Amino acid sequence: TQIQCGNACRLDWSKVCPHEKDDEVFVFGNPPYIGSSMQDESQKSDLVSVCGKFQNYKNLDYIACWFYLGTKYIEKTAAKCAFVSTNSICQGDSVGLLWPNIFDKGVAIGFAYKSFKWANNAKYNAAVIVVIIGLEIKSNKQKMLYSNELCIPCPRINAYLLNGPNIIISRCPKSISNLPEMVFGNKPTDGGFLILDEFEKNEIISSYPQAEILIRMYHGADSYINGSVRYCLWINNDQVDLANSIPPIKDRLDRVRDFRLNSKAESTVLYADRPHLFKQRAHIDSDSIIVPRVSSERRLYIPIGFLDERTIISDAAQVIYNADTFIFGIISTRMHVIWTSAIGGKLKSDYRYSSLIYNSFPFPKINEEKKQNLTEAAENVLITRAGHPEKTLAEMYDPDKMPQDLRDAHNALDGIVDSCYPGYPFANDEARLECLFKLYEKMTTKK
């Protein structure tokens, strides 16, 4: 028995446990879960040491070090390794940053447990959503994929922990399906002084009616889904004199200036001389589609919606300006949720939406008749939702409380979108996902 203490990211594993090509050696562990933004200087240094040659390695979780070192240890041998990991390692951008470097060494996923809530007996036990991934040399041997209490034999397991082709979804600068641009919402970085509740808004306007032009409805993911009301000061450069002539607004702008001047972020300090502006300002005066960046995994659909040109959308959501009902229809379907769940990031187990999902979503070319049918079905979803003014979107999209007419409207929209894809009708979601991966590969393969 040998016990050796040291930094696993700096030790030579082959010296700690030497092994020959045919030796059966098993490495397993529960490395630390530390996201890219939470790493201290020594951990960042470890990441450079192990993964520094990877493109955009700084965005990797610290746990990526163990997966790559484990890969190097078992490469071209009979050894195997397995780690308990946060599920982020198989989601979103992490897949493209890490897994090609593993697969290029002839290593495959031999077994995996899909996301589950891991609890332990620690005094301050934090609920963590984890996966377990076993690595071994690539072979034709059957793989095992575990989900809940099911064990699914499969010929291969890809980096998304799916029984499917080993395709890596890469971040694209624009939609591969020629959908209109999606951008982040607007970020104030203001200390909260540009944001108003309904009482504060009414108080200002009752005393200074001329202030109404400077105040707009303000929605993020939570307020939009749960029906709460917020407002913001939205002041253009040619309205600064008006804003400063209204004492309660001038006071707020002064507080924004002070907040930004005292920031440790140089980019925020630079905006101190423009306290009337949101720091990140993407808004266009047009109708918009709001896509919450975080949405419950329980929902069959992501509560996406239309907002008017006066509404400002916060950076808690993604936005498509110059909105089109046809686009709303495409991304308000089960097909799109299936893609989101498979390749997107997660907040614990909830969907975390990003442009990676939207830009990589494969949607085939369709004729004008099919497009019109899809648009009409999407309009029917919006009309049906409007027929339930007493309910918030959170209530309407709760799978246990979803009104039957809304469920029917979505089912009709799903059927039309499904029929746009080769292989329709689909037996199940796995068949839909297989179709999506194949179409993605076809649409992104250079001819």
N, C-alpha and C positions, 0 to 999 in steps of 0.2 A: 504494500500500500504506500502510495506517495501523495503527499499533500503539498501543493506549491501555491504560494500566494503571489499575486502580482496583478498588473493591469492586463486583462485579456486582450485588449486592443494593441498592446505593445509586445506581448510575448510571442515567441515562435511556437505555435501549437505542436508542430512536428517534433520539437525538442522536448516539450513537456510530456508528450505521449508519442514516441516514435512508432511508426507502423510501416509494414511492407504492403505491396500492392494487393495481395490476397488476404490480408489480415481483416478479420471482422472487428471493427472498432465502432463504438457508438458514442457520439457526442450529443449531449442534450443539456438544456438549461433554460433559464428564465431571465434573460438579460434586462437591464434597466430600460424603462420606457421614457424617453426624453425627446420631445419634439424639437424641430430645428430652432424655434424661437426661444426655447427654454434651456439650451445648453450653455454651460459655463465655459470659460476659456480653455480649460484642460480637456473638456469633452469635444469642443470644436477642434482642438489640436489632434485628438484621437481620430476624429472623422477625416481630417486632412490626411493623416498618416495612412489610413486604411482605404478611403474612397476618394482621395484627392484627385485622381485621374478621371473620375466620372464627370460627365457634363452636369453642371448645376448641382454638384454634390452637397452644397451648403443647405439645400432644401430637404435633405434626407433626415429621417429620425435616427437617433444615435444607435438604435438597435440594428440598423443596416450593417454596421461594422461586424456584428456577429454572423450575420447571414453570409457576408462575403468572405470572412475569414474561415467560416465553416466550409464554404464552397472550395476554397483553396486547399483546405486540409483533406477533403475527401476526393478531390480531383484525381481521376484515373486510378482509383483504388476501390476496394470493396467496402470501405468505411461509409458510415451514414451519420447524419446529424439531424437534430430536430430542436426547434425552439418554440416556446410560448411567446407570442408577440402581440402588440396592439394590432388591431385589424387595419390600421392605416397603411401598413407595409404593402397591402394588396389593393390599395384604392388610389384613385386620382393620379396625380403626378408622380407619386412614389413608385408606381409600377414601371413607368418609362425610365426613371432615374436609376433604379436598382436592378431589376430583373434581367434585362438584356446582358448585363455583365455577369450574371450567374449562368444563364442558359448558354452563353458563348463558350463556357468552359466545359460543356458536355454534361452539365448537371441538370437534373429534372426534379420536380416535386413528386415524391413517391407516395405520400399520403398527406392529408390535410383535414383539420377540423375547421369548419366554417365558423363565422363569428358567433360567440356566445359570451354571456356575462359571467365573468370569473370572480368568485368570492373566495376569501380565505379567512383564517382565524386571527389575523392581525388586529391589534387593539383599535387602530384607526383604519379600518378596512375600506378602501375606496373601490367602488364598483367600476370595473374596467371591462370594456368589450375587447375580447382577445380572439386570436386564432392560434392554432398549432400547425406548424408546417414542418414536414420531414423532407430532407434532401437526400438524393442518392444519384449515382451515375445513371445517365440516360440509357434506357433499355426498352424492350417491348413487353416487359413484365406488367401485369395488370396493376393499376393504381387504386387506392382506396380514398374516397371522399366522404367525410362524415358531416352530417347536418342534422341537428337536433338528435334524435335517437336512431336516425337512419344511417346505414352504411351503403354507399353506392360504388360498386366496382366500375371502373372506367379506364379506357385505354390511355388517357392523358389528363393531366390537371394543369390548367394554365395559370398565369400569374394573378388572375382575378379569382382564383380558387373555383373555377368552373370547369365542367367537363366540356371542353371546347377547344377550337384551334388556338395555338399558342401565338396569338396576335397581341401586340402591344399598342394601345391607343395613345397616340402622341398628341400633344397640344398643337392646335392649328391656329394660325393667325386669323383665319376666317372660316366660315361654314363650308364643309365639303359638299353640302347639298344646296349651296347658293342661297341659304336663308339670310335675311337681313342682319346687320351687325347687332350683337348684344354687348352691352357695356355694364360696368359697375354703376351703381347708383351714386348719389351725391353725398360726399363726406364733409361734415362741417368743421371738425377739429376746433371746437369753440368753447369747451368747458360747459356746454349746455346752454349758453346764453342766447343763441340764435333760435332756440326751440321754445315753443309756447304750448301750454295746455289751453283748453277752451276758455277757462276763466280769465287767464292772462290776456288772451287774444281779445276777448270781449271788453275787458277793462281798458285796454289801450284804445280800441276803436270807439268806445263810448265817449271818451274824453278827447280823442283826436281822430275824427272820421276820415281825415286825409291819409291816415296810416293804412287804411284797408288795402290800398294798392301794393303795399310792401309785405303783406302777409298772405301766405299760401298754405293750403292743406299739405301735410307732410306725412308720408307713409313709409314704414319699413316692413319687414316680414311679419313681425309680431302684431303690430298695430293693424295691418291690413287683414291678416287672417282672423284676428280676434275682435275686430270691429271697434277698436278704441280710436279716439280722435286726437290728433296732434296737429300743430301748425308750426310754421317756421318763418323767420324773416328772410325774404328773398329780395335782395336789393341789388339792382343793376348799377353800374358806374354812374349813369346819368341821374340816379335817384339819391345819391349820397347826401346832397344838401337838404333834400326833403327829410331824409332819415335823421340827420343831425338836428333838425329843427323840432323834432318830437322828443321831449325830455326822456320818457321811459325807454325809447329805442336808442337814443344817444348813450344812455347809461349802459345799456346792454352791449353796445358796440365798444365802449370803453373797457368793459370787463373782458370782452373777447380779445382786445388788444393786449391787455395785461396778461391774460392766460397764455397767449401765444408767445409773448416776450419771455415769459418764465419757463417755457418748454425746454427740455433737454435736446429736443430734435431740431437741428438747424433748419430743416425744411419748413418746420412750423413757425419758427422765429421769423423767417423771411416773409410770412404772411401777416405779421403783426401790423404792418402798415395798410392792410386791406381788410380790416375787421368786419366789413359789411359783406364780404364774400365767403361762401363755403370754400374750404381749401381745395376740395376736389369737386369740380363743377361740370357735370356732363349733360345737364338738362337741356332739352330742346323743347320749344313751345309747340308740341304736337301731342296727339293721343299717344299713349304708351302702353306696353304690356309689362306688367310687373311679375317677376318670377322670384319668390322667396328663396333666399340662399340656404335656409334650413327649414325642413319640413318633416313632420313625423312619418316614420316608416310604416305606421299603421294605416295610413291613408292609401286608398287605391289610386288616387290621383294627387298631383301637386296642385294646391289651390292657386292657380295662375289667374290673372285678371286684367281688365282694361281700366285705365285711368285717363282723366282728361288732361288737356294741355296745361292747366293751372296747378296740377298736383306735382309736388316734388317728391321723388323717390329716394330714400336714403340708401347708403351703401350696405345695408342689411339685405338688399335685394339686387338682382340683376334686372336690366331694363332693355327693352327693344323700343326705340322711338319710331315715329311714323308707322304706328301699329296697323296691322292687317289681320282681319278675322281669320283668314286662311292660316297664318302662322300660329295664331292662338290655337287653332284646331289641331295642328300637327303636334304641338308640344303639350297638349292637354289630354293625352291619351295614355293607355296602359303600355303601348309600345314604347313610348318615350320614358315612362317610369321604369320599365324593365331595363332599358339602357342606362338610366340614371343609377339604378340600384347596382348594376353589374360593374360599371367602370368609374363611377363617381366616388368622391370622398364621403366620409360619414362623420357626424358629430355624435359620439357614442354609437348608436345604431340608426340615428335619423339621417335622412338624405341631406347631403351638403352639395348644393347645386353650384356649378361654375361654368365658365365658357368652355372648359375642356369637354364637358358633356354636350353642350349645345353645338359647338363647332364640329365635333366629331360624329354627331348623330347622322346616320345614313338614311336619307329619304329619297326614293327613286323619282325619276321624272314621270309626270302624269299628264294626261290630256286635259283640255279645258272643261270638259263635261265632268270628269272626276274631281277637278279642283272646285267646280261650282257645288257639287254634292257635298264635298268636305266643308266648304265655307258655310253652307246652309245648316249642316249638322252642328257646326261650331256655334253659329248664331243661336241655334235652338238650346244649346247648353247655357249660354248667357241669358237668354229669355227665361229659361226654367229657373235659373238661380234668382233672377229678379222677382220671380213669383213667390219667393220666400223671404220677404224683407225683415221678418221677425227673427231670422236666424243669421248668425255670423258664419263666415266661411268655415271656421273651425267646427261648428256644429253641422253644417251641410256636408262636410267631407269626413266627418267621423264615420267610420265604416259601420258602426252600430246604430247610427242615427240618420244616415243619409236618406233624404226623401226618395221615394221610389221613382217619381217622375224624373228626378235628376240622374238617378242611377240608369234609368232607361235612355235618357238623352246621351249620356256618356257611352253606354253600350252601343248605341247607333253610330256615334262618332268613331268608336273603336273599330266597328265592323268595316266602315268605309276606309279608314287608314290601313287596317290589316289587309284589305283587298288591293292596296297599292303595291304590296310586296310579293315577290315570287315565293311560291310555296303555300300561299293562302288556299284554303283555310288551315289554321294552325291547330295542332292537337293540344298544345299547352304553351306555357311561357318559355319553357326550355327550347321548344321549336322556334318560337319567335326570336329568342336570343341567338340561336344558331344562324338564323336567317340574317340578323343584323350584323353579326361578325363577318359572315361571308360577303355581304354587300359592302361593309366598310373596307374589307380587304380589296374588293374589286374596284371600289371608287378611289382608293388611295395608292394602288399599285401603278407605278410609272410604266407607261407603254413605250 
